[in-house]
Amino acid sequence: MDVEAARAMALKRFKADEYDHFGRPAYRLAPKKPGGKPGRTFMTLWPEEGHVVLMLDQDLQARLLEEDTAAFRPHPSKWGQKGATIAELGKLGSKALEAAMALAYEHAGR
């Protein structure tokens, strides 16, 4: 996977709203109704670093870490302790990223 493919997946497959989050593209659920409040963020793209940060909880994070320790790691912050997870795009195929992104998307919708 690469940065552009990850971006396209977020926009097309998950119909996410893209916005600027501290200088990085981030993706959130669309408003539930036209003109409504935007949904929660489920992913931030770090183009220069070649990874995404998925907003998960600790249980979902643990699940991904068990599946692939080379591709996933906790974000090195307090957010990471709460479930924010780095997914290395160069170490993931499209199906694996789509599955991980779906976890974050569904978690944001709860």
C-alpha positions in Angstrom: 0.0 0.0 0.0 1.0 3.6 -0.5 -0.2 6.9 0.7 -2.4 7.7 -2.3 -4.0 4.3 -2.2 -4.8 4.7 1.6 -6.3 8.1 0.9 -8.4 6.8 -1.9 -9.6 3.9 0.2 -10.7 6.2 3.0 -12.6 8.5 0.6 -14.2 5.9 -1.6 -14.7 2.8 0.4 -15.6 4.6 3.7 -17.0 7.8 2.2 -15.0 9.8 4.7 -14.8 13.5 5.0 -11.2 14.6 4.6 -10.0 17.6 6.7 -6.7 19.2 7.9 -5.7 17.9 11.4 -2.5 19.8 12.5 -1.1 19.8 9.0 -2.0 16.3 8.1 -5.0 14.9 6.3 -7.5 13.2 8.6 -10.6 11.3 7.9 -13.9 11.3 9.8 -17.4 9.9 9.4 -19.7 12.0 7.4 -22.4 14.0 9.2 -25.5 11.9 9.9 -27.7 14.4 8.2 -26.9 17.2 5.6 -25.5 20.2 7.4 -25.1 18.3 10.6 -22.1 18.0 12.9 -19.2 16.0 11.4 -18.6 12.5 12.7 -15.6 11.2 14.7 -12.2 10.9 13.2 -11.1 7.3 12.5 -7.7 7.9 10.8 -5.0 10.4 10.2 -2.6 10.0 7.2 1.1 10.8 7.7 2.3 11.1 4.1 6.0 11.8 4.8 6.3 8.9 7.3 4.4 6.5 5.1 1.9 5.4 7.7 -1.6 6.0 9.1 -2.8 6.4 12.6 -6.0 4.5 13.3 -8.2 5.6 16.2 -9.0 2.4 18.1 -9.5 1.3 21.7 -7.1 -0.9 23.6 -8.8 -4.1 22.8 -8.9 -3.5 19.0 -5.3 -2.3 19.2 -4.3 -5.5 20.9 -6.0 -7.5 18.2 -4.1 -5.8 15.4 -0.8 -6.1 17.3 -1.4 -9.9 17.7 -2.1 -10.2 14.0 1.0 -8.4 12.7 3.7 -6.9 14.9 5.7 -5.7 11.9 2.9 -3.6 10.4 1.2 -2.3 13.6 2.4 -0.6 16.7 0.9 1.7 19.3 1.4 5.4 18.7 4.2 6.6 21.1 2.0 8.9 23.1 -0.8 8.9 25.6 -3.1 8.5 22.6 -1.3 5.2 21.9 -1.9 4.1 25.4 -5.6 4.6 24.8 -5.6 2.7 21.4 -4.2 5.0 18.7 -2.3 2.6 16.4 0.2 3.2 13.7 -0.2 1.1 10.6 2.9 1.0 8.3 1.6 1.2 4.7 4.6 -0.4 3.2 4.1 -3.5 5.2 0.4 -3.9 4.5 -1.6 -5.2 1.5 -4.9 -3.6 0.5 -7.0 -6.2 2.2 -5.2 -5.9 5.5 -5.4 -2.1 5.5 -9.0 -2.2 4.5 -9.8 -4.6 7.4 -7.8 -2.4 9.9 -9.4 0.8 8.6 -12.9 -0.9 8.9 -12.2 -1.5 12.6 -11.3 2.1 13.1 -14.3 3.3 11.1 -16.7 1.1 13.0 -15.2 2.1 16.3 -15.7 5.8 15.4 -19.3 5.1 14.7 -20.1 3.7 18.2 
